[in-house]
Amino acid sequence: MKRSLLAPYAAVLAVLVIMAVIFLWQKSVILRQGYEIAKLKASVESVRTSNFQMRTEISAELSPARILAVLGEEASEYVKPPEETADMNSKPVRLASK
């Protein structure tokens, strides 16, 4: 008789233990995924920062003053003054018709 009274309690206890194990396992999986997402966000941010730094350095290297400094003074006759290039850019360009 004693055995039949304890059987339902043991079954309920076993179910509760199994549910607790599943809950803790899911919690650890969610936490692990959260850490992975945080790592990816940090990686994306570092790439964004390095891309911005590289663009800044490249634009500094490609400035007309830097190009003239590298090529020398004789290259200044090949570079158009800024006002001429502004006029060229503001005029509409017509495409040749066939």
C-alpha positions as CSV (number, residue, x, y, z in Angstrom):
1,M,0.0,0.0,0.0
2,K,2.8,2.3,0.8
3,R,4.4,1.7,-2.5
4,S,1.2,2.6,-4.4
5,L,1.0,6.0,-2.6
6,L,4.6,6.9,-3.4
7,A,4.4,6.0,-7.1
8,P,2.5,9.1,-8.2
9,Y,4.7,11.4,-6.1
10,A,7.8,9.8,-7.6
11,A,6.4,10.2,-11.1
12,V,5.6,13.9,-10.5
13,L,9.0,14.4,-9.0
14,A,10.7,12.8,-12.0
15,V,8.6,15.0,-14.4
16,L,9.6,18.1,-12.4
17,V,13.3,17.2,-12.5
18,I,13.1,16.5,-16.3
19,M,11.4,19.9,-16.8
20,A,14.0,21.7,-14.7
21,V,16.8,20.1,-16.7
22,I,15.2,21.1,-20.0
23,F,14.6,24.6,-18.7
24,L,18.2,25.0,-17.5
25,W,19.5,23.6,-20.8
26,Q,17.3,26.1,-22.8
27,K,18.4,28.9,-20.6
28,S,22.1,28.1,-21.2
29,V,21.5,27.8,-25.0
30,I,19.8,31.3,-25.0
31,L,22.6,32.8,-22.9
32,R,25.3,31.3,-25.2
33,Q,23.5,32.7,-28.3
34,G,23.3,36.1,-26.6
35,Y,27.0,36.0,-26.0
36,E,27.6,35.1,-29.7
37,I,25.4,38.0,-30.8
38,A,27.3,40.4,-28.6
39,K,30.6,39.2,-30.0
40,L,29.2,39.6,-33.6
41,K,28.0,43.1,-32.8
42,A,31.4,44.0,-31.4
43,S,33.1,42.6,-34.5
44,V,30.8,44.6,-36.8
45,E,31.5,47.8,-34.8
46,S,35.2,47.2,-35.0
47,V,35.0,46.6,-38.8
48,R,32.9,49.8,-39.2
49,T,35.4,51.8,-37.2
50,S,38.4,50.4,-39.2
51,N,36.5,51.0,-42.5
52,F,35.9,54.7,-41.5
53,Q,39.6,55.1,-40.6
54,M,40.7,53.5,-43.9
55,R,38.4,55.8,-45.9
56,T,39.7,58.8,-44.0
57,E,43.3,57.8,-44.7
58,I,42.6,57.0,-48.4
59,S,40.8,60.3,-48.9
60,A,43.8,62.1,-47.3
61,E,46.1,60.3,-49.7
62,L,44.0,61.1,-52.7
63,S,43.7,64.8,-52.0
64,P,45.0,67.1,-54.9
65,A,47.5,68.6,-52.5
66,R,49.0,65.2,-51.6
67,I,49.0,64.1,-55.3
68,L,50.9,67.3,-56.3
69,A,53.3,66.8,-53.4
70,V,54.1,63.3,-54.6
71,L,54.3,64.0,-58.3
72,G,56.2,67.3,-57.8
73,E,55.5,70.9,-59.0
74,E,55.6,70.0,-62.7
75,A,52.3,68.1,-62.3
76,S,50.4,71.3,-61.3
77,E,50.0,72.2,-65.0
78,Y,48.0,69.0,-65.5
79,V,45.6,69.6,-62.7
80,K,42.6,71.8,-63.4
81,P,41.9,74.6,-60.9
82,P,38.8,73.9,-58.8
83,E,36.6,76.5,-60.4
84,E,37.1,74.9,-63.9
85,T,36.1,71.5,-62.6
86,A,33.1,73.0,-60.9
87,D,31.9,74.6,-64.2
88,M,32.4,71.3,-66.0
89,N,30.4,69.4,-63.5
90,S,27.5,71.8,-63.5
91,K,27.0,71.7,-67.3
92,P,24.7,69.1,-68.6
93,V,26.3,66.5,-70.8
94,R,24.6,65.5,-74.1
95,L,24.9,62.0,-75.3
96,A,25.6,61.5,-79.0
97,S,22.5,60.2,-80.8
98,K,22.8,57.3,-83.3
